Amino acid sequence: MAATAQPAQHQNVQPGREHRMRPAPDYEPRYPGSGRLRGKVALVTGGDSGIGRAVSVLFAREGAKVGILYLEEDRDAEDTRALVEEEGSEALLLRGDVGDKAFCKSAVKELIGQFGQLDILVNNAAEQHVRPDIAAIEEIELEETFRTNFFGYFFMIQAALRHLKEGAAIINTASITAYQGHEELLDYSTTKGAIVTLTRALSQRLANKGIRVNAVAPGPIWTPLIPASFPAEKVARFGENTPMGRAGQPNEVAPAFLFLACEDSSYFTGQTIHPNGGSFVAT
Protein backbone atom coordinates (compact mmCIF):
# COMPACT_ATOMS: atom_id res chain seq x y z
CA MET A 1 0.00 0.00 0.00
CA ALA A 2 1.38 3.40 -0.94
CA ALA A 3 2.15 6.00 1.69
CA THR A 4 -0.80 8.27 2.38
CA ALA A 5 -1.60 11.15 4.69
CA GLN A 6 -4.85 12.22 6.27
CA PRO A 7 -6.12 15.81 6.31
CA ALA A 8 -5.75 17.90 9.45
CA GLN A 9 -8.73 17.35 11.77
CA HIS A 10 -9.64 17.26 15.44
CA GLN A 11 -12.52 15.99 17.57
CA ASN A 12 -13.28 17.41 20.99
CA VAL A 13 -14.70 14.22 22.50
CA GLN A 14 -13.07 10.98 23.64
CA PRO A 15 -12.85 8.26 22.48
CA GLY A 16 -13.85 9.82 19.13
CA ARG A 17 -16.43 9.20 16.43
CA GLU A 18 -15.61 7.14 13.35
CA HIS A 19 -18.41 8.63 11.26
CA ARG A 20 -16.76 12.06 11.57
CA MET A 21 -13.36 10.97 10.27
CA ARG A 22 -12.10 11.90 6.80
CA PRO A 23 -11.06 9.68 5.24
CA ALA A 24 -12.96 6.92 7.00
CA PRO A 25 -10.77 4.13 8.39
CA ASP A 26 -10.58 0.92 6.37
CA TYR A 27 -12.35 -1.79 8.36
CA GLU A 28 -13.50 -4.26 5.70
CA PRO A 29 -11.79 -7.66 5.65
CA ARG A 30 -9.67 -8.25 2.58
CA TYR A 31 -10.47 -11.89 1.91
CA PRO A 32 -13.38 -14.34 2.05
CA GLY A 33 -14.08 -16.09 5.32
CA SER A 34 -13.03 -19.69 5.87
CA GLY A 35 -15.10 -20.54 8.94
CA ARG A 36 -12.22 -20.32 11.39
CA LEU A 37 -14.55 -19.01 14.13
CA ARG A 38 -17.69 -20.92 13.18
CA GLY A 39 -19.79 -21.64 16.26
CA LYS A 40 -17.82 -19.20 18.44
CA VAL A 41 -19.01 -16.17 20.40
CA ALA A 42 -16.73 -13.16 20.86
CA LEU A 43 -16.99 -10.10 23.07
CA VAL A 44 -15.09 -7.05 21.80
CA THR A 45 -14.75 -4.00 24.03
CA GLY A 46 -14.49 -0.78 22.09
CA GLY A 47 -16.07 -2.78 19.28
CA ASP A 48 -17.99 0.09 17.75
CA SER A 49 -15.13 1.72 15.84
CA GLY A 50 -11.49 1.65 14.86
CA ILE A 51 -9.66 -1.59 15.51
CA GLY A 52 -12.66 -2.92 17.44
CA ARG A 53 -14.94 -2.49 14.43
CA ALA A 54 -12.48 -4.17 12.08
CA VAL A 55 -12.09 -7.08 14.50
CA SER A 56 -15.86 -7.43 14.97
CA VAL A 57 -16.53 -7.52 11.23
CA LEU A 58 -13.68 -9.93 10.52
CA PHE A 59 -14.78 -12.26 13.32
CA ALA A 60 -18.32 -12.18 11.91
CA ARG A 61 -17.03 -13.04 8.44
CA GLU A 62 -15.24 -16.03 9.99
CA GLY A 63 -18.46 -17.25 11.58
CA ALA A 64 -18.53 -15.78 15.10
CA LYS A 65 -21.42 -14.06 16.83
CA VAL A 66 -20.19 -10.80 18.33
CA GLY A 67 -20.94 -8.78 21.43
CA ILE A 68 -20.00 -5.16 20.72
CA LEU A 69 -19.29 -3.28 23.94
CA TYR A 70 -18.99 0.50 23.66
CA LEU A 71 -19.16 3.61 25.84
CA GLU A 72 -21.66 5.99 24.25
CA GLU A 73 -21.02 6.14 20.50
CA ASP A 74 -24.48 4.93 19.47
CA ARG A 75 -24.26 5.78 15.78
CA ASP A 76 -20.90 4.04 15.31
CA ALA A 77 -22.13 1.04 17.29
CA GLU A 78 -25.28 0.72 15.19
CA ASP A 79 -23.19 0.96 12.03
CA THR A 80 -20.93 -1.84 13.27
CA ARG A 81 -23.90 -4.03 14.19
CA ALA A 82 -25.24 -3.58 10.65
CA LEU A 83 -21.85 -4.55 9.21
CA VAL A 84 -21.73 -7.69 11.35
CA GLU A 85 -25.23 -8.63 10.22
CA GLU A 86 -24.27 -8.04 6.59
CA GLU A 87 -21.69 -10.78 7.10
CA GLY A 88 -24.55 -13.14 7.97
CA SER A 89 -23.85 -13.17 11.70
CA GLU A 90 -25.48 -11.76 14.84
CA ALA A 91 -24.42 -8.84 17.01
CA LEU A 92 -25.40 -7.70 20.48
CA LEU A 93 -24.77 -4.07 21.49
CA LEU A 94 -23.66 -3.53 25.08
CA ARG A 95 -23.53 0.15 26.11
CA GLY A 96 -21.56 1.14 29.18
CA ASP A 97 -18.24 1.91 30.84
CA VAL A 98 -15.66 -0.88 31.21
CA GLY A 99 -14.25 1.03 34.15
CA ASP A 100 -17.36 0.03 36.09
CA LYS A 101 -16.92 -3.50 37.44
CA ALA A 102 -20.66 -4.00 37.88
CA PHE A 103 -21.28 -3.11 34.24
CA CYS A 104 -18.65 -5.61 33.09
CA LYS A 105 -20.42 -8.35 35.02
CA SER A 106 -23.83 -7.38 33.66
CA ALA A 107 -22.51 -7.14 30.09
CA VAL A 108 -21.10 -10.67 30.21
CA LYS A 109 -24.33 -11.92 31.80
CA GLU A 110 -26.38 -10.34 29.01
CA LEU A 111 -24.11 -11.83 26.36
CA ILE A 112 -24.42 -15.31 27.88
CA GLY A 113 -28.19 -14.86 28.07
CA GLN A 114 -28.30 -13.94 24.38
CA PHE A 115 -25.80 -16.39 22.88
CA GLY A 116 -25.34 -19.02 25.59
CA GLN A 117 -21.53 -19.05 25.58
CA LEU A 118 -18.37 -16.97 25.42
CA ASP A 119 -15.27 -18.21 23.62
CA ILE A 120 -13.20 -15.12 22.79
CA LEU A 121 -12.67 -11.99 24.87
CA VAL A 122 -11.04 -9.04 23.12
CA ASN A 123 -10.07 -6.27 25.54
CA ASN A 124 -9.68 -3.25 23.30
CA ALA A 125 -11.45 -0.18 24.77
CA ALA A 126 -9.09 2.67 25.61
CA GLU A 127 -8.67 6.38 26.11
CA GLN A 128 -5.62 8.58 25.77
CA HIS A 129 -4.92 12.22 26.47
CA VAL A 130 -1.99 14.36 25.33
CA ARG A 131 -0.36 15.75 28.47
CA PRO A 132 2.87 17.69 27.71
CA ASP A 133 3.60 18.41 31.40
CA ILE A 134 3.68 15.50 33.85
CA ALA A 135 3.20 17.92 36.74
CA ALA A 136 -0.12 19.01 35.23
CA ILE A 137 -1.64 15.52 35.27
CA GLU A 138 -4.31 15.57 37.94
CA GLU A 139 -4.81 12.56 40.18
CA ILE A 140 -8.35 12.05 38.87
CA GLU A 141 -7.11 12.14 35.26
CA LEU A 142 -4.50 9.48 36.03
CA GLU A 143 -7.14 7.34 37.71
CA GLU A 144 -9.57 7.69 34.80
CA THR A 145 -6.99 6.55 32.23
CA PHE A 146 -6.05 3.54 34.33
CA ARG A 147 -9.69 2.74 35.06
CA THR A 148 -10.53 2.52 31.35
CA ASN A 149 -7.30 1.11 29.96
CA PHE A 150 -6.27 -1.33 32.67
CA PHE A 151 -8.97 -1.82 35.29
CA GLY A 152 -11.48 -2.31 32.47
CA TYR A 153 -9.40 -5.17 31.07
CA PHE A 154 -9.07 -6.72 34.51
CA PHE A 155 -12.79 -6.38 35.26
CA MET A 156 -13.76 -7.92 31.92
CA ILE A 157 -11.42 -10.87 32.50
CA GLN A 158 -12.88 -11.41 35.97
CA ALA A 159 -16.42 -11.32 34.58
CA ALA A 160 -15.67 -13.58 31.62
CA LEU A 161 -13.40 -16.17 33.15
CA ARG A 162 -15.95 -18.58 34.60
CA HIS A 163 -17.62 -18.82 31.19
CA LEU A 164 -14.42 -19.54 29.24
CA LYS A 165 -13.72 -23.19 28.54
CA GLU A 166 -10.74 -25.09 27.19
CA GLY A 167 -9.85 -23.69 23.78
CA ALA A 168 -10.99 -20.16 24.65
CA ALA A 169 -8.86 -17.10 23.94
CA ILE A 170 -8.28 -13.76 25.62
CA ILE A 171 -6.69 -11.07 23.44
CA ASN A 172 -5.56 -7.76 24.91
CA THR A 173 -4.81 -4.64 22.90
CA ALA A 174 -1.49 -3.21 24.01
CA SER A 175 0.47 -0.58 22.04
CA ILE A 176 3.87 0.23 20.63
CA THR A 177 4.01 2.83 23.41
CA ALA A 178 4.38 -0.01 25.92
CA TYR A 179 7.79 -0.70 24.35
CA GLN A 180 8.94 2.70 23.10
CA GLY A 181 7.08 5.04 25.46
CA HIS A 182 5.63 8.39 24.37
CA GLU A 183 6.68 11.66 25.91
CA GLU A 184 3.18 13.18 25.76
CA LEU A 185 1.27 10.01 26.63
CA LEU A 186 2.92 9.03 29.91
CA ASP A 187 -0.16 7.64 31.64
CA TYR A 188 -1.45 5.92 28.49
CA SER A 189 1.96 4.32 27.79
CA THR A 190 2.13 3.08 31.37
CA THR A 191 -1.27 1.40 31.13
CA LYS A 192 -0.19 -0.35 27.96
CA GLY A 193 2.95 -1.63 29.65
CA ALA A 194 0.77 -2.99 32.44
CA ILE A 195 -1.38 -4.76 29.84
CA VAL A 196 1.67 -6.54 28.41
CA THR A 197 2.60 -7.73 31.90
CA LEU A 198 -0.98 -8.79 32.63
CA THR A 199 -0.99 -10.80 29.42
CA ARG A 200 2.20 -12.63 30.31
CA ALA A 201 1.18 -13.35 33.91
CA LEU A 202 -2.38 -14.43 33.09
CA SER A 203 -1.17 -16.71 30.30
CA GLN A 204 0.82 -18.69 32.86
CA ARG A 205 -2.12 -18.94 35.24
CA LEU A 206 -4.53 -20.17 32.54
CA ALA A 207 -2.26 -22.39 30.44
CA ASN A 208 -3.24 -25.56 32.32
CA LYS A 209 -6.91 -24.75 31.66
CA GLY A 210 -6.32 -24.63 27.91
CA ILE A 211 -7.13 -20.91 27.71
CA ARG A 212 -4.67 -18.87 25.68
CA VAL A 213 -3.88 -15.23 26.55
CA ASN A 214 -2.07 -13.03 24.03
CA ALA A 215 -1.80 -9.40 23.01
CA VAL A 216 -1.56 -7.20 19.93
CA ALA A 217 0.58 -4.05 20.16
CA PRO A 218 -0.33 -1.80 17.22
CA GLY A 219 1.74 1.12 16.06
CA PRO A 220 0.09 4.26 14.65
CA ILE A 221 -3.32 3.17 13.37
CA TRP A 222 -5.96 5.47 11.84
CA THR A 223 -8.77 5.24 14.40
CA PRO A 224 -11.11 7.76 16.09
CA LEU A 225 -8.76 7.93 19.06
CA ILE A 226 -6.25 9.86 16.93
CA PRO A 227 -8.26 12.98 15.99
CA ALA A 228 -9.80 12.83 19.47
CA SER A 229 -6.34 12.99 21.09
CA PHE A 230 -3.98 15.11 19.01
CA PRO A 231 -4.14 18.64 17.58
CA ALA A 232 -5.08 18.88 13.91
CA GLU A 233 -1.56 19.64 12.68
CA LYS A 234 -0.20 16.47 14.32
CA VAL A 235 -3.05 14.38 12.96
CA ALA A 236 -2.05 15.45 9.44
CA ARG A 237 1.43 13.96 10.03
CA PHE A 238 0.28 10.93 11.98
CA GLY A 239 2.25 7.80 11.11
CA GLU A 240 4.76 9.43 8.80
CA ASN A 241 7.69 8.55 11.09
CA THR A 242 7.26 4.79 10.59
CA PRO A 243 9.54 2.93 8.16
CA MET A 244 6.49 2.54 5.89
CA GLY A 245 5.89 6.27 6.10
CA ARG A 246 2.18 6.10 6.89
CA ALA A 247 -0.40 5.21 9.48
CA GLY A 248 -1.86 1.71 9.39
CA GLN A 249 -5.52 0.88 8.87
CA PRO A 250 -7.70 -1.13 11.27
CA ASN A 251 -8.15 -3.91 8.71
CA GLU A 252 -4.36 -4.30 8.66
CA VAL A 253 -4.42 -5.04 12.39
CA ALA A 254 -7.57 -7.17 12.69
CA PRO A 255 -5.98 -10.30 11.13
CA ALA A 256 -3.56 -10.44 14.08
CA PHE A 257 -6.57 -10.73 16.39
CA LEU A 258 -8.11 -13.42 14.20
CA PHE A 259 -4.89 -15.42 14.25
CA LEU A 260 -4.80 -15.28 18.05
CA ALA A 261 -8.51 -16.09 18.33
CA CYS A 262 -8.51 -19.23 16.20
CA GLU A 263 -6.72 -22.57 16.30
CA ASP A 264 -4.00 -21.30 13.96
CA SER A 265 -2.30 -19.95 17.10
CA SER A 266 -2.78 -23.06 19.25
CA TYR A 267 0.86 -22.94 20.44
CA PHE A 268 0.83 -19.22 21.23
CA THR A 269 0.21 -17.89 24.73
CA GLY A 270 1.74 -14.98 26.62
CA GLN A 271 2.87 -13.49 23.30
CA THR A 272 2.47 -10.09 21.63
CA ILE A 273 2.11 -9.42 17.91
CA HIS A 274 3.43 -6.09 16.58
CA PRO A 275 1.62 -4.61 13.54
CA ASN A 276 3.45 -1.28 13.52
CA GLY A 277 4.66 -0.41 10.03
CA GLY A 278 8.19 -1.78 10.47
CA SER A 279 9.33 -0.27 13.77
CA PHE A 280 11.62 -2.57 15.73
CA VAL A 281 10.82 -3.03 19.42
CA ALA A 282 12.40 -5.02 22.22
CA THR A 283 9.95 -7.76 23.16
N, C-alpha and C positions, 0 to 999 in steps of 0.2 A: 504494500500500500504506500502510495506516495506521501511525502510530508505535507501536512495541511495545518492551517491555523484557524482559530475561531475568532469571530469579531469580538471587540471589547464589549463587555456586558456585566451587569451586577444585579443580584437579587438581595433584598433587604430582610429575607426571612430564612431561617434554618429549618429543616435541612435542604431547602430549595425545591423548586417545582420544575419537573421535566418539561411540561407543556409550554413553559416560557423560554426554553433554551433555543438558541439559534446558532448553528444548526442543531437539530435534535440529535441526541446520541443514537448510535447504531445498536439496537438491541436484538435484531432478528437473527436467529441461528442461520448458519451458512450452509448447512447440509441436511439432508433428510434424516429423520429419526430412525433408530434401529432397535427400539424397544428395550434399551438398556435399563430403564427404570420402570418397566411395565409392572403394575401391581403395587407400586410403592406410593407412599404419602410423604411429602416434604413440607416443612415449615420454614419459610424464608423471612427473617426480620429485615425491615427496610426493603421489602419486596415490591414496593410500588414503583420504584424508579431506579435509574442508574444500573449498577451492577446487579442489584436485587431483581430488577425487572428482567434483565437479560437471563439471569439464572432461572427465574420462574418460568419464562417462556421456553427456554431450552429444556428444562426438566419436563414440562408439559409435552413438548414434542417427543421426548423419549418415553412418555407413557405415565408419568407421575401425576397424581392429584396434588394440588399446591395450596397451602395456607399462606396467604399474603398478609403479613403483619406490618402495619405502618402507623405513623404518629397521627397525622391529621390531613394528609394530602389526598383528599377524597377523589378529586378528578384524576390524578395520576393512578391511584389505586383502582378506580373503575376501569380506566384504560387498560391496565395490566390484566385485570380479570377478563376483560373482553379478549385480549390477546391469547390468554391461556385457553379460553373456551374455543377460540378459532383453531387451536391446535387439536381440538377434539377431546380436551380434558375438562376437569372441574376445578374451580377455585373457590376458596373461602376467604373473605376479607375480615381481618381482625384489627380493629382500630384501637390504639392505645399506646401507652408509654412503657417501653421495656425497662425503664428505670424503676418501675413500680412492680415489686415482687408479686403482689396479689394479682395484678393484671396478667403477668406471665403465666401464673397458675391457671387463671380463668381462660386464657387464650388456648393453652394446651388442652384444657378440659373441653372447650368448645370444638376444637379440631378433632379430638377423639370422638366426641359425640356425633360429628358430621361424617367422618371418614372411617372411624373404627380402629385406627392404627396410626403410628408415627414411625417412620423408618429413617428419615434424613432431617437433621436440624442444621440449618444454615444461619449462623449468627452473623449478621451483616449491618444492622442499623448502627449509625454513628453520627456524631456531630463534631465539628471542628471550628475553632475561632482563631483568627490571626491576632496574636498578642505580642507586639514588638518589645514590650518592656515586662520582664518577669515580675518586677516589683508591683506592677499595676494589676496583676491577676488577683482578683478577689477570691476569698475562700469559697464563697458560694459558687463562683464560676468554675473553680477547680473541681468542686464536688459534682456539679452538674455534668461536666465532661466525663468524669469517671463513672457517674451513675448510668449514663447512656452507653458509653463505649466499653466499659468493663463490667460493672455490676449487672447491666442488662444481659450480657453474655452468660454470666454466672447464674443469674436468676432463671434464664431460659433453660440452661442445662439442668438445673435442679428440678424444674417443672417437668422437663421432658424425660428425664433419665429412667423413671420407673416404667415408661411405655416403650423404651427402646429395647429391642431384642437382639440376639446374635445376628450379625450381618448388618446392623445399623451403622450409620455414619454421622458424625458431628463435624461440621466444617466451619471454621472461624475465619472471618475476614480480618487479617492483620494489615500491614502497610509497609512500603519501603522505608517509611520514617522510623519504624521499629529498629532498623538496621543502620540507617544513615543519619537519623535525627532530622530536625528541621528547626532552624533558629527562631522562627515565628510561630511554631506550633509545638511548644514545649509540652503542654499538658496532653495534647492529642498524641504526640509521638510516644509519650510515656505510657499512655493507655495501650497503644499498639504493641509496645514491648511486653507489657503485662499479658496481652493476649497470646503472644508467642510462647511465653513461659507457661501459661495456663494450658495451652495446647499440648505442650510436651509432657507436663505433669499428669494431665488427665488421661493422655494416651496410655501411660504406664498403668494407671489405676484400672482402666477399662479393657486392657488388652486381653485379660483372661476371660472376659465376658463376650469376646468376639465383636466388640464395638470399636470401630476405628475413629480416631480423632486427628484431624489434620487442619492445616491453615492455607490460605492463599494471601500473599502479600503483594498487592498491586502497586505499580508505580503510578505515574500521573495518568488518570483515566478521566475522560470527559463525562462527568456526572453532575447532577444538580448541586452537589456539595461544593463544586468549584466556584461557580458564579455567586453562590451564597456565602462564600468564605473570603474571597480575595477581591481587591479593587479591580475595576474594569481593565486598567492598563496591564495588570498582571495576568488577568484571564486571557487577554489577547496573545500573551507569550507562553501560555501554559503548555508545558511539555516539550518546549523547544530545546531544552538542555539535555535531553536523552540522546543516546547514540543514534536512535532512529529519527531524532529531530522533530518529534510530534507527540501529542497526547495519544493514548490508546483509547479504544472504544469498548464499551461494556461487553459487546459480543466477542471481543478478543480475550476477555477474561473468563467469561462464563464456562467455556470448555474445561478450564482447570477445575471448576467446581463439579462439573459432570464427571470428570475422571475420578475425583475423590469420592463422589457419591456412589459410583457403580462398582461392580466387581473387577473392573480393569485395574483398580488400585488395591487389590486384596492383600498385598504385602506392604502397604504403606500405612504407617501410623506414627504420629508425633512429628510429621514432616511439614514443610512449608514450600509451596510452589511460588515462583517469582515472575509473574508476567509484568515486566517493567520497561520494555523497550530497549533492553540491552545493557542496563546498568548492572555492574558487578557488586554483589554484597557478600559480606562474611556471614555464613549461615551456621 
